[in-house]
Amino acid sequence: MNTKFDLTGKVVVVTGADRGIGKGIALGFASAGCNVVVHYHTQKAQADKVVAEILQMGGQAIAVSADVSKGDEVRRMVEEILAVYSRIDTWINNAGIYPVVPLLEMSEDQWDQTIDTNLRSVFLCTKIAAEQMIAQKNGGNIINISSIEGTFPAHAHSHYNASKAGVIMFTKASCRELAPYGIRVNSVSPGLIWAPGIEENWSEGVNAWKSKVPLCRLGMPQDIANACLFLASDAAGWITGIDLIVDGGASTTPSF
């Protein structure tokens, strides 16, 4: 029996797990037998629904709130997690925002909010999660959700592009420092992922994506969950510091 993908009993923290990709990741890890921490910032009702869905599956989950751009709140969140599960095995930095603002119209506050939410939070959560994993003396996994826009910039997303490029480089740098403790750090860069209403509200963009991407469809949250499950498993035991692109082949499409 191949047990490399067996995550039964492991504890995973997923930030921004109340919706979208984060919810998909939380459900994916629950289906793999993990105890799941569903992090949210303000949307408690949505997070509680994700927890209820996991419990209905026969899994274990709790919801915890924090502003992950603030170190004191991340530390408080970790204390709440440890009071229930006593350990943390995998931490997935997914929380983020996706604003659209042209550079010449962008305010300093809009820039700062995007960098704080998408990049500062990854630094804080990685540092604090790693401290706990080191104390446990059994290694661990940190997975950062970046974006193909961290490598291939998009119009009116300069702050988002910069934040996601920072996540990819932070992943590569932090993996070197945390490897001696048995902690692997990787990132996953999704392409365009389905969300409720996207096909109705942005049909032109969705159709253009499908026509150009080799696999001819939008990604699904489960596609990102599967990538994270692989990176968190023993099957990826000799993988650290990579950025795993999950985009249906979009990054192979010529722009000329």
VEXLOTI-593663 format. One record per residue: residue in one letter; chain; x, y, z of N, C-alpha, C in turn. Coordinates in steps of 0.2 Angstrom, whole numbers, plus 5000, padded with zeros to 4 digits. Example, Ala and Ser with C-alpha at 12.3 -4.5 7.8 and 13.67 -1.06 7.14 Angstrom:
VEXLOTI-593663
- A | A | 5066 | 4972 | 5039 | 5062 | 4978 | 5039 | 5066 | 4984 | 5039
- S | A | 5064 | 4989 | 5035 | 5068 | 4995 | 5036 | 5064 | 5000 | 5039
END
This chain:
VEXLOTI-593663
- M | A | 5004 | 4994 | 5000 | 5000 | 5000 | 5000 | 5004 | 5006 | 5000
- N | A | 5003 | 5011 | 4995 | 5007 | 5017 | 4995 | 5004 | 5022 | 5000
- T | A | 5008 | 5024 | 5005 | 5005 | 5028 | 5010 | 5008 | 5035 | 5010
- K | A | 5011 | 5037 | 5004 | 5015 | 5043 | 5004 | 5010 | 5049 | 5003
- F | A | 5003 | 5048 | 5001 | 4998 | 5053 | 5001 | 4994 | 5053 | 5007
- D | A | 4995 | 5049 | 5012 | 4991 | 5048 | 5018 | 4992 | 5054 | 5022
- L | A | 4987 | 5058 | 5023 | 4988 | 5064 | 5028 | 4983 | 5064 | 5034
- T | A | 4981 | 5058 | 5035 | 4976 | 5056 | 5041 | 4979 | 5059 | 5047
- G | A | 4975 | 5063 | 5051 | 4977 | 5066 | 5057 | 4981 | 5072 | 5057
- K | A | 4984 | 5074 | 5052 | 4988 | 5080 | 5051 | 4984 | 5086 | 5052
- V | A | 4987 | 5091 | 5054 | 4983 | 5098 | 5056 | 4986 | 5103 | 5050
- V | A | 4981 | 5105 | 5046 | 4982 | 5110 | 5041 | 4979 | 5117 | 5043
- V | A | 4982 | 5122 | 5042 | 4979 | 5129 | 5043 | 4979 | 5132 | 5036
- V | A | 4973 | 5134 | 5034 | 4972 | 5137 | 5027 | 4969 | 5144 | 5028
- T | A | 4973 | 5149 | 5027 | 4971 | 5156 | 5027 | 4966 | 5158 | 5022
- G | A | 4962 | 5162 | 5023 | 4957 | 5164 | 5018 | 4953 | 5158 | 5015
- A | A | 4951 | 5154 | 5020 | 4947 | 5148 | 5018 | 4940 | 5148 | 5018
- D | A | 4937 | 5154 | 5019 | 4930 | 5155 | 5019 | 4926 | 5155 | 5012
- R | A | 4931 | 5155 | 5007 | 4928 | 5156 | 5000 | 4933 | 5154 | 4995
- G | A | 4931 | 5153 | 4989 | 4935 | 5152 | 4983 | 4940 | 5147 | 4984
- I | A | 4947 | 5148 | 4982 | 4952 | 5144 | 4982 | 4953 | 5141 | 4989
- G | A | 4953 | 5145 | 4994 | 4954 | 5143 | 5001 | 4949 | 5138 | 5003
- K | A | 4943 | 5139 | 5001 | 4938 | 5134 | 5003 | 4939 | 5128 | 5000
- G | A | 4941 | 5128 | 4993 | 4943 | 5122 | 4990 | 4948 | 5118 | 4993
- I | A | 4954 | 5122 | 4995 | 4959 | 5118 | 4998 | 4957 | 5115 | 5005
- A | A | 4953 | 5119 | 5009 | 4951 | 5116 | 5015 | 4947 | 5110 | 5014
- L | A | 4943 | 5110 | 5009 | 4939 | 5104 | 5008 | 4943 | 5098 | 5005
- G | A | 4948 | 5100 | 5001 | 4952 | 5095 | 4999 | 4956 | 5091 | 5004
- F | A | 4959 | 5095 | 5009 | 4963 | 5092 | 5014 | 4959 | 5088 | 5019
- A | A | 4952 | 5091 | 5020 | 4948 | 5087 | 5024 | 4946 | 5080 | 5021
- S | A | 4946 | 5080 | 5015 | 4944 | 5073 | 5011 | 4950 | 5069 | 5012
- A | A | 4956 | 5072 | 5013 | 4962 | 5068 | 5014 | 4964 | 5066 | 5021
- G | A | 4959 | 5067 | 5026 | 4959 | 5065 | 5033 | 4962 | 5070 | 5037
- C | A | 4964 | 5076 | 5035 | 4967 | 5081 | 5039 | 4962 | 5085 | 5044
- N | A | 4964 | 5087 | 5050 | 4960 | 5091 | 5054 | 4962 | 5098 | 5051
- V | A | 4956 | 5102 | 5049 | 4957 | 5108 | 5046 | 4955 | 5114 | 5050
- V | A | 4960 | 5119 | 5050 | 4958 | 5126 | 5053 | 4956 | 5130 | 5047
- V | A | 4950 | 5133 | 5047 | 4947 | 5137 | 5042 | 4948 | 5144 | 5044
- H | A | 4953 | 5148 | 5042 | 4954 | 5155 | 5044 | 4950 | 5159 | 5040
- Y | A | 4948 | 5165 | 5043 | 4944 | 5170 | 5040 | 4946 | 5176 | 5043
- H | A | 4944 | 5182 | 5040 | 4945 | 5188 | 5043 | 4939 | 5191 | 5046
- T | A | 4934 | 5192 | 5041 | 4928 | 5195 | 5044 | 4922 | 5191 | 5042
- Q | A | 4922 | 5187 | 5037 | 4916 | 5183 | 5035 | 4915 | 5177 | 5039
- K | A | 4913 | 5177 | 5045 | 4912 | 5172 | 5050 | 4907 | 5167 | 5047
- A | A | 4901 | 5169 | 5045 | 4896 | 5165 | 5043 | 4898 | 5161 | 5037
- Q | A | 4902 | 5163 | 5033 | 4905 | 5159 | 5027 | 4909 | 5154 | 5030
- A | A | 4914 | 5156 | 5034 | 4919 | 5151 | 5037 | 4915 | 5145 | 5041
- D | A | 4910 | 5147 | 5044 | 4906 | 5142 | 5048 | 4903 | 5137 | 5043
- K | A | 4901 | 5140 | 5037 | 4898 | 5135 | 5033 | 4903 | 5130 | 5030
- V | A | 4909 | 5132 | 5029 | 4914 | 5128 | 5027 | 4916 | 5123 | 5032
- V | A | 4916 | 5125 | 5038 | 4917 | 5120 | 5044 | 4911 | 5115 | 5044
- A | A | 4905 | 5117 | 5043 | 4899 | 5113 | 5043 | 4900 | 5108 | 5038
- E | A | 4902 | 5110 | 5032 | 4902 | 5105 | 5026 | 4908 | 5100 | 5028
- I | A | 4913 | 5102 | 5031 | 4918 | 5097 | 5033 | 4916 | 5092 | 5038
- L | A | 4912 | 5095 | 5043 | 4910 | 5090 | 5048 | 4905 | 5085 | 5045
- Q | A | 4901 | 5088 | 5040 | 4896 | 5083 | 5037 | 4899 | 5078 | 5033
- M | A | 4905 | 5079 | 5030 | 4909 | 5074 | 5027 | 4912 | 5069 | 5032
- G | A | 4912 | 5070 | 5038 | 4915 | 5066 | 5043 | 4922 | 5068 | 5045
- G | A | 4924 | 5074 | 5043 | 4930 | 5077 | 5045 | 4930 | 5081 | 5051
- Q | A | 4936 | 5084 | 5053 | 4936 | 5088 | 5059 | 4939 | 5095 | 5056
- A | A | 4936 | 5101 | 5059 | 4937 | 5107 | 5057 | 4935 | 5112 | 5062
- I | A | 4939 | 5118 | 5063 | 4937 | 5124 | 5067 | 4938 | 5130 | 5063
- A | A | 4935 | 5135 | 5064 | 4935 | 5142 | 5061 | 4939 | 5146 | 5066
- V | A | 4944 | 5150 | 5063 | 4948 | 5155 | 5067 | 4948 | 5161 | 5064
- S | A | 4947 | 5167 | 5067 | 4948 | 5173 | 5064 | 4954 | 5177 | 5066
- A | A | 4957 | 5181 | 5061 | 4963 | 5185 | 5062 | 4964 | 5189 | 5056
- D | A | 4967 | 5195 | 5057 | 4970 | 5199 | 5052 | 4977 | 5197 | 5051
- V | A | 4978 | 5193 | 5046 | 4985 | 5190 | 5045 | 4990 | 5195 | 5043
- S | A | 4989 | 5201 | 5042 | 4994 | 5206 | 5041 | 4996 | 5209 | 5047
- K | A | 4994 | 5207 | 5053 | 4996 | 5209 | 5060 | 4999 | 5203 | 5064
- G | A | 5005 | 5204 | 5066 | 5008 | 5199 | 5069 | 5005 | 5197 | 5076
- D | A | 5003 | 5201 | 5080 | 5000 | 5199 | 5086 | 4993 | 5195 | 5085
- E | A | 4990 | 5197 | 5079 | 4984 | 5193 | 5078 | 4985 | 5186 | 5076
- V | A | 4991 | 5185 | 5072 | 4993 | 5179 | 5069 | 4995 | 5174 | 5075
- R | A | 4999 | 5177 | 5080 | 5001 | 5174 | 5086 | 4995 | 5171 | 5090
- R | A | 4990 | 5176 | 5091 | 4984 | 5174 | 5095 | 4980 | 5168 | 5091
- M | A | 4980 | 5169 | 5084 | 4977 | 5163 | 5081 | 4980 | 5157 | 5082
- V | A | 4987 | 5157 | 5082 | 4991 | 5150 | 5083 | 4989 | 5148 | 5090
- E | A | 4989 | 5152 | 5095 | 4987 | 5150 | 5102 | 4980 | 5146 | 5102
- E | A | 4975 | 5149 | 5098 | 4969 | 5146 | 5098 | 4969 | 5139 | 5094
- I | A | 4973 | 5139 | 5089 | 4974 | 5132 | 5086 | 4977 | 5127 | 5090
- L | A | 4982 | 5129 | 5094 | 4986 | 5124 | 5098 | 4981 | 5122 | 5104
- A | A | 4977 | 5126 | 5106 | 4972 | 5124 | 5112 | 4967 | 5119 | 5110
- V | A | 4966 | 5118 | 5103 | 4962 | 5113 | 5100 | 4966 | 5107 | 5098
- Y | A | 4971 | 5108 | 5094 | 4974 | 5103 | 5090 | 4981 | 5101 | 5093
- S | A | 4984 | 5106 | 5097 | 4991 | 5104 | 5100 | 4997 | 5105 | 5095
- R | A | 4996 | 5105 | 5088 | 5001 | 5105 | 5084 | 4999 | 5108 | 5077
- I | A | 5004 | 5110 | 5073 | 5002 | 5112 | 5066 | 5007 | 5109 | 5061
- D | A | 5005 | 5105 | 5056 | 5009 | 5101 | 5052 | 5010 | 5105 | 5045
- T | A | 5005 | 5108 | 5043 | 5005 | 5112 | 5036 | 5001 | 5118 | 5037
- W | A | 5004 | 5123 | 5034 | 5001 | 5130 | 5034 | 5001 | 5132 | 5027
- I | A | 4995 | 5134 | 5025 | 4994 | 5137 | 5018 | 4992 | 5144 | 5018
- N | A | 4997 | 5148 | 5015 | 4995 | 5155 | 5015 | 4991 | 5157 | 5008
- N | A | 4985 | 5157 | 5009 | 4981 | 5158 | 5003 | 4977 | 5165 | 5004
- A | A | 4976 | 5168 | 5009 | 4972 | 5174 | 5010 | 4975 | 5180 | 5006
- G | A | 4971 | 5183 | 5002 | 4974 | 5188 | 4998 | 4968 | 5192 | 4995
- I | A | 4970 | 5198 | 4991 | 4965 | 5202 | 4988 | 4967 | 5203 | 4980
- Y | A | 4962 | 5204 | 4976 | 4963 | 5205 | 4969 | 4960 | 5211 | 4966
- P | A | 4963 | 5217 | 4968 | 4961 | 5223 | 4966 | 4963 | 5225 | 4959
- V | A | 4959 | 5229 | 4955 | 4961 | 5231 | 4948 | 4961 | 5239 | 4948
- V | A | 4967 | 5242 | 4948 | 4967 | 5249 | 4948 | 4973 | 5251 | 4943
- P | A | 4972 | 5255 | 4938 | 4978 | 5257 | 4934 | 4983 | 5261 | 4938
- L | A | 4989 | 5260 | 4936 | 4995 | 5263 | 4940 | 4994 | 5270 | 4941
- L | A | 4992 | 5274 | 4936 | 4992 | 5281 | 4937 | 4986 | 5283 | 4941
- E | A | 4981 | 5279 | 4942 | 4976 | 5281 | 4947 | 4976 | 5278 | 4954
- M | A | 4982 | 5274 | 4955 | 4983 | 5270 | 4961 | 4985 | 5275 | 4967
- S | A | 4982 | 5274 | 4972 | 4984 | 5278 | 4978 | 4989 | 5274 | 4982
- E | A | 4992 | 5278 | 4987 | 4997 | 5274 | 4991 | 4993 | 5269 | 4996
- D | A | 4987 | 5271 | 4998 | 4984 | 5266 | 5002 | 4982 | 5260 | 4999
- Q | A | 4980 | 5261 | 4992 | 4978 | 5255 | 4988 | 4984 | 5250 | 4987
- W | A | 4990 | 5253 | 4986 | 4996 | 5249 | 4985 | 4998 | 5246 | 4992
- D | A | 4998 | 5250 | 4998 | 5000 | 5247 | 5004 | 4995 | 5241 | 5006
- Q | A | 4988 | 5242 | 5005 | 4984 | 5237 | 5007 | 4985 | 5230 | 5003
- T | A | 4987 | 5231 | 4997 | 4988 | 5225 | 4993 | 4994 | 5221 | 4995
- I | A | 5000 | 5225 | 4996 | 5006 | 5222 | 4998 | 5005 | 5219 | 5005
- D | A | 5002 | 5223 | 5010 | 5001 | 5220 | 5017 | 4997 | 5214 | 5016
- T | A | 4991 | 5214 | 5013 | 4987 | 5208 | 5013 | 4990 | 5202 | 5009
- N | A | 4993 | 5203 | 5004 | 4996 | 5198 | 4999 | 5003 | 5196 | 5001
- L | A | 5007 | 5200 | 5004 | 5014 | 5198 | 5005 | 5016 | 5199 | 5012
- R | A | 5015 | 5204 | 5015 | 5016 | 5205 | 5022 | 5014 | 5199 | 5026
- S | A | 5007 | 5197 | 5025 | 5004 | 5192 | 5028 | 5008 | 5185 | 5027
- V | A | 5011 | 5184 | 5021 | 5014 | 5178 | 5020 | 5021 | 5178 | 5024
- F | A | 5024 | 5183 | 5025 | 5030 | 5184 | 5029 | 5028 | 5182 | 5036
- L | A | 5023 | 5186 | 5039 | 5021 | 5185 | 5046 | 5019 | 5178 | 5047
- C | A | 5015 | 5175 | 5043 | 5012 | 5168 | 5045 | 5018 | 5163 | 5044
- T | A | 5022 | 5164 | 5039 | 5028 | 5159 | 5038 | 5032 | 5159 | 5044
- K | A | 5034 | 5165 | 5046 | 5039 | 5166 | 5052 | 5036 | 5163 | 5058
- I | A | 5029 | 5164 | 5060 | 5026 | 5162 | 5066 | 5024 | 5154 | 5065
- A | A | 5022 | 5152 | 5060 | 5021 | 5145 | 5059 | 5027 | 5141 | 5059
- A | A | 5033 | 5144 | 5056 | 5039 | 5140 | 5057 | 5042 | 5140 | 5064
- E | A | 5041 | 5145 | 5068 | 5043 | 5145 | 5075 | 5039 | 5139 | 5079
- Q | A | 5033 | 5138 | 5077 | 5029 | 5133 | 5080 | 5032 | 5126 | 5078
- M | A | 5033 | 5125 | 5071 | 5035 | 5119 | 5069 | 5042 | 5117 | 5071
- I | A | 5046 | 5122 | 5072 | 5053 | 5121 | 5075 | 5052 | 5118 | 5082
- A | A | 5048 | 5121 | 5086 | 5047 | 5119 | 5093 | 5044 | 5112 | 5093
- Q | A | 5040 | 5110 | 5088 | 5038 | 5103 | 5088 | 5043 | 5098 | 5086
- K | A | 5048 | 5100 | 5083 | 5054 | 5096 | 5081 | 5052 | 5090 | 5077
- N | A | 5047 | 5091 | 5072 | 5045 | 5086 | 5067 | 5044 | 5089 | 5060
- G | A | 5048 | 5094 | 5059 | 5047 | 5097 | 5052 | 5040 | 5100 | 5051
- G | A | 5039 | 5101 | 5044 | 5032 | 5104 | 5042 | 5032 | 5106 | 5035
- N | A | 5027 | 5109 | 5033 | 5026 | 5111 | 5026 | 5023 | 5118 | 5026
- I | A | 5025 | 5123 | 5022 | 5022 | 5129 | 5021 | 5021 | 5130 | 5014
- I | A | 5015 | 5131 | 5012 | 5013 | 5132 | 5005 | 5010 | 5139 | 5004
- N | A | 5013 | 5143 | 4999 | 5011 | 5150 | 4998 | 5007 | 5150 | 4991
- I | A | 5001 | 5153 | 4991 | 4997 | 5153 | 4985 | 4999 | 5160 | 4982
- S | A | 5003 | 5159 | 4976 | 5005 | 5165 | 4972 | 5000 | 5166 | 4966
- S | A | 5002 | 5167 | 4960 | 4998 | 5168 | 4954 | 5003 | 5168 | 4948
- I | A | 5000 | 5166 | 4943 | 5004 | 5166 | 4936 | 5006 | 5174 | 4935
- E | A | 5002 | 5178 | 4938 | 5003 | 5185 | 4937 | 5009 | 5188 | 4941
- G | A | 5012 | 5183 | 4945 | 5019 | 5185 | 4948 | 5024 | 5184 | 4944
- T | A | 5023 | 5181 | 4938 | 5028 | 5180 | 4933 | 5026 | 5183 | 4926
- F | A | 5019 | 5183 | 4925 | 5017 | 5186 | 4918 | 5012 | 5192 | 4920
- P | A | 5014 | 5198 | 4920 | 5010 | 5204 | 4923 | 5004 | 5205 | 4919
- A | A | 4999 | 5207 | 4922 | 4993 | 5209 | 4919 | 4991 | 5217 | 4920
- H | A | 4987 | 5219 | 4915 | 4986 | 5226 | 4915 | 4982 | 5228 | 4921
- A | A | 4983 | 5234 | 4924 | 4980 | 5237 | 4930 | 4981 | 5233 | 4936
- H | A | 4986 | 5229 | 4936 | 4987 | 5225 | 4942 | 4994 | 5225 | 4945
- S | A | 4997 | 5231 | 4944 | 5004 | 5232 | 4946 | 5005 | 5230 | 4953
- H | A | 5001 | 5232 | 4957 | 5002 | 5231 | 4965 | 5001 | 5223 | 4966
- Y | A | 4996 | 5220 | 4963 | 4995 | 5213 | 4963 | 5001 | 5209 | 4960
- N | A | 5003 | 5211 | 4954 | 5008 | 5208 | 4951 | 5014 | 5208 | 4956
- A | A | 5016 | 5214 | 4958 | 5022 | 5214 | 4963 | 5021 | 5210 | 4969
- S | A | 5015 | 5210 | 4972 | 5014 | 5206 | 4978 | 5015 | 5199 | 4977
- K | A | 5013 | 5196 | 4971 | 5013 | 5189 | 4970 | 5020 | 5187 | 4967
- A | A | 5024 | 5192 | 4964 | 5031 | 5190 | 4962 | 5035 | 5190 | 4969
- G | A | 5033 | 5194 | 4974 | 5037 | 5194 | 4980 | 5035 | 5188 | 4984
- V | A | 5029 | 5185 | 4983 | 5028 | 5178 | 4986 | 5032 | 5173 | 4984
- I | A | 5033 | 5173 | 4977 | 5037 | 5168 | 4974 | 5044 | 5168 | 4976
- M | A | 5047 | 5174 | 4976 | 5054 | 5175 | 4979 | 5055 | 5174 | 4986
- F | A | 5050 | 5176 | 4990 | 5050 | 5174 | 4997 | 5050 | 5167 | 4998
- T | A | 5046 | 5163 | 4994 | 5046 | 5156 | 4995 | 5053 | 5153 | 4994
- K | A | 5056 | 5155 | 4989 | 5063 | 5152 | 4987 | 5068 | 5154 | 4992
- A | A | 5068 | 5160 | 4995 | 5072 | 5162 | 5000 | 5071 | 5159 | 5007
- S | A | 5065 | 5159 | 5009 | 5063 | 5156 | 5015 | 5065 | 5148 | 5016
- C | A | 5064 | 5145 | 5010 | 5065 | 5138 | 5010 | 5072 | 5136 | 5012
- R | A | 5077 | 5140 | 5010 | 5084 | 5139 | 5011 | 5085 | 5140 | 5019
- E | A | 5082 | 5144 | 5022 | 5083 | 5145 | 5029 | 5079 | 5140 | 5034
- L | A | 5074 | 5138 | 5031 | 5070 | 5133 | 5035 | 5071 | 5126 | 5034
- A | A | 5075 | 5124 | 5028 | 5076 | 5117 | 5027 | 5080 | 5114 | 5032
- P | A | 5085 | 5117 | 5036 | 5088 | 5113 | 5041 | 5084 | 5111 | 5047
- Y | A | 5078 | 5114 | 5047 | 5073 | 5112 | 5052 | 5068 | 5106 | 5050
- G | A | 5069 | 5104 | 5044 | 5064 | 5099 | 5041 | 5058 | 5103 | 5038
- I | A | 5058 | 5109 | 5037 | 5052 | 5113 | 5035 | 5053 | 5114 | 5027
- R | A | 5048 | 5112 | 5023 | 5048 | 5113 | 5016 | 5044 | 5119 | 5015
- V | A | 5046 | 5123 | 5010 | 5042 | 5129 | 5008 | 5041 | 5129 | 5001
- N | A | 5035 | 5129 | 4998 | 5034 | 5129 | 4991 | 5028 | 5134 | 4990
- S | A | 5028 | 5136 | 4983 | 5022 | 5140 | 4981 | 5018 | 5137 | 4975
- V | A | 5012 | 5139 | 4975 | 5008 | 5137 | 4969 | 5005 | 5143 | 4966
- S | A | 5006 | 5143 | 4959 | 5003 | 5149 | 4955 | 4998 | 5147 | 4951
- P | A | 4991 | 5148 | 4953 | 4986 | 5147 | 4949 | 4985 | 5151 | 4943
- G | A | 4982 | 5149 | 4938 | 4979 | 5153 | 4932 | 4972 | 5155 | 4934
- L | A | 4968 | 5156 | 4929 | 4961 | 5159 | 4930 | 4957 | 5153 | 4933
- I | A | 4954 | 5154 | 4939 | 4950 | 5149 | 4943 | 4943 | 5151 | 4943
- W | A | 4939 | 5146 | 4942 | 4932 | 5147 | 4942 | 4929 | 5150 | 4949
- A | A | 4925 | 5155 | 4949 | 4921 | 5157 | 4955 | 4914 | 5158 | 4953
- P | A | 4910 | 5158 | 4958 | 4902 | 5159 | 4956 | 4901 | 5166 | 4953
- G | A | 4898 | 5166 | 4947 | 4896 | 5172 | 4943 | 4902 | 5174 | 4938
- I | A | 4908 | 5171 | 4938 | 4913 | 5174 | 4934 | 4911 | 5173 | 4926
- E | A | 4908 | 5168 | 4925 | 4906 | 5167 | 4917 | 4901 | 5172 | 4915
- E | A | 4896 | 5173 | 4920 | 4891 | 5178 | 4918 | 4894 | 5185 | 4918
- N | A | 4898 | 5187 | 4923 | 4900 | 5194 | 4924 | 4906 | 5196 | 4920
- W | A | 4910 | 5191 | 4917 | 4916 | 5192 | 4913 | 4916 | 5187 | 4908
- S | A | 4911 | 5187 | 4904 | 4911 | 5182 | 4899 | 4916 | 5183 | 4893
- E | A | 4918 | 5189 | 4892 | 4923 | 5190 | 4887 | 4929 | 5187 | 4889
- G | A | 4931 | 5189 | 4895 | 4938 | 5186 | 4898 | 4938 | 5179 | 4898
- V | A | 4933 | 5176 | 4901 | 4932 | 5169 | 4901 | 4933 | 5165 | 4895
- N | A | 4929 | 5168 | 4890 | 4929 | 5165 | 4883 | 4936 | 5165 | 4880
- A | A | 4939 | 5171 | 4881 | 4946 | 5172 | 4878 | 4951 | 5167 | 4881
- W | A | 4950 | 5166 | 4888 | 4955 | 5162 | 4892 | 4954 | 5155 | 4889
- K | A | 4948 | 5152 | 4888 | 4946 | 5146 | 4886 | 4949 | 5145 | 4879
- S | A | 4949 | 5150 | 4875 | 4951 | 5149 | 4868 | 4958 | 5149 | 4867
- K | A | 4962 | 5151 | 4872 | 4969 | 5151 | 4871 | 4973 | 5146 | 4876
- V | A | 4970 | 5144 | 4881 | 4973 | 5139 | 4885 | 4973 | 5132 | 4883
- P | A | 4979 | 5129 | 4882 | 4979 | 5122 | 4879 | 4973 | 5117 | 4882
- L | A | 4972 | 5117 | 4889 | 4967 | 5113 | 4891 | 4960 | 5115 | 4891
- C | A | 4959 | 5121 | 4888 | 4952 | 5124 | 4886 | 4947 | 5124 | 4891
- R | A | 4949 | 5126 | 4897 | 4944 | 5127 | 4903 | 4947 | 5131 | 4908
- L | A | 4943 | 5134 | 4912 | 4945 | 5137 | 4919 | 4947 | 5132 | 4923
- G | A | 4952 | 5134 | 4928 | 4954 | 5130 | 4933 | 4948 | 5129 | 4938
- M | A | 4948 | 5124 | 4943 | 4943 | 5124 | 4948 | 4947 | 5124 | 4955
- P | A | 4944 | 5126 | 4960 | 4947 | 5126 | 4967 | 4951 | 5120 | 4968
- Q | A | 4947 | 5114 | 4966 | 4950 | 5107 | 4968 | 4957 | 5106 | 4964
- D | A | 4958 | 5109 | 4958 | 4964 | 5109 | 4955 | 4970 | 5111 | 4959
- I | A | 4968 | 5117 | 4963 | 4974 | 5120 | 4967 | 4974 | 5116 | 4973
- A | A | 4969 | 5113 | 4976 | 4969 | 5109 | 4982 | 4973 | 5103 | 4980
- N | A | 4972 | 5100 | 4974 | 4976 | 5094 | 4973 | 4984 | 5095 | 4972
- A | A | 4986 | 5101 | 4970 | 4993 | 5103 | 4970 | 4995 | 5104 | 4977
- C | A | 4992 | 5107 | 4981 | 4994 | 5108 | 4988 | 4994 | 5101 | 4992
- L | A | 4989 | 5097 | 4990 | 4990 | 5090 | 4994 | 4996 | 5086 | 4992
- F | A | 4998 | 5087 | 4985 | 5004 | 5084 | 4983 | 5010 | 5087 | 4987
- L | A | 5011 | 5093 | 4987 | 5016 | 5097 | 4990 | 5017 | 5095 | 4998
- A | A | 5011 | 5094 | 5001 | 5011 | 5093 | 5008 | 5012 | 5086 | 5010
- S | A | 5012 | 5081 | 5005 | 5013 | 5074 | 5006 | 5020 | 5072 | 5006
- D | A | 5021 | 5066 | 5008 | 5028 | 5063 | 5008 | 5030 | 5062 | 5001
- A | A | 5026 | 5061 | 4996 | 5028 | 5061 | 4989 | 5032 | 5066 | 4987
- A | A | 5031 | 5072 | 4990 | 5035 | 5078 | 4988 | 5041 | 5079 | 4993
- G | A | 5043 | 5074 | 4997 | 5048 | 5075 | 5002 | 5054 | 5078 | 5000
- W | A | 5056 | 5078 | 4994 | 5062 | 5081 | 4992 | 5061 | 5087 | 4987
- I | A | 5056 | 5090 | 4988 | 5054 | 5096 | 4984 | 5053 | 5102 | 4989
- T | A | 5057 | 5107 | 4988 | 5056 | 5113 | 4992 | 5059 | 5119 | 4988
- G | A | 5056 | 5125 | 4989 | 5058 | 5131 | 4985 | 5055 | 5131 | 4978
- I | A | 5050 | 5127 | 4976 | 5048 | 5128 | 4969 | 5042 | 5132 | 4969
- D | A | 5040 | 5134 | 4963 | 5034 | 5138 | 4961 | 5030 | 5133 | 4956
- L | A | 5025 | 5130 | 4959 | 5021 | 5125 | 4955 | 5016 | 5129 | 4951
- I | A | 5016 | 5129 | 4944 | 5011 | 5133 | 4940 | 5006 | 5128 | 4939
- V | A | 5000 | 5130 | 4940 | 4994 | 5126 | 4939 | 4989 | 5130 | 4935
- D | A | 4990 | 5130 | 4928 | 4986 | 5135 | 4924 | 4983 | 5132 | 4918
- G | A | 4983 | 5126 | 4917 | 4980 | 5123 | 4911 | 4984 | 5124 | 4905
- G | A | 4991 | 5126 | 4906 | 4995 | 5127 | 4901 | 4995 | 5134 | 4898
- A | A | 4992 | 5139 | 4902 | 4991 | 5146 | 4899 | 4998 | 5149 | 4898
- S | A | 5003 | 5147 | 4903 | 5009 | 5151 | 4902 | 5014 | 5149 | 4896
- T | A | 5011 | 5144 | 4893 | 5015 | 5141 | 4887 | 5012 | 5145 | 4880
- T | A | 5007 | 5149 | 4881 | 5004 | 5152 | 4876 | 5007 | 5158 | 4874
- P | A | 5010 | 5159 | 4867 | 5013 | 5165 | 4865 | 5009 | 5171 | 4866
- S | A | 5012 | 5177 | 4868 | 5009 | 5183 | 4868 | 5010 | 5188 | 4862
- F | A | 5013 | 5185 | 4857 | 5014 | 5188 | 4851 | 5011 | 5185 | 4844
END
